[in-house]
Amino acid sequence: MIQLFVSYAIFGVHEGKNRLFSIASKDVATNDIRDDLLTCESRGKTLFKEFAEKRLKEQNVELYATIQKVQSKTFAYLYKKTVSEKQKVTKI
């Protein structure tokens, strides 16, 4: 697979650097995105251990209480645009 990429020079611009790429869009991940993607497994295991300790072992928190969603940055974050409340216009 790597030889195929090299032969077509798909990622030729950043060839010498050790970077994380999206194969579909050829985007280069920022440091924040790279860190989130590469540490998601360990963060998930840590969150599971906390869940098991607080809800099952210690029973400090109710079992069916809501769990806070973790917002990890992905390649979609590169195209996310923030819109302020002033820019939102509703048509009548």
Secondary structure, 3 states (H helix, E strand, C coil): CHHHHHHHCCCHHHCCCCCCECCCCCCECCHHHHHHHHCHHHHHHHHHHHHHHHHHHCCCCCCCCCCCCCCCCCHHHHHCCCCCCCCCCCCC
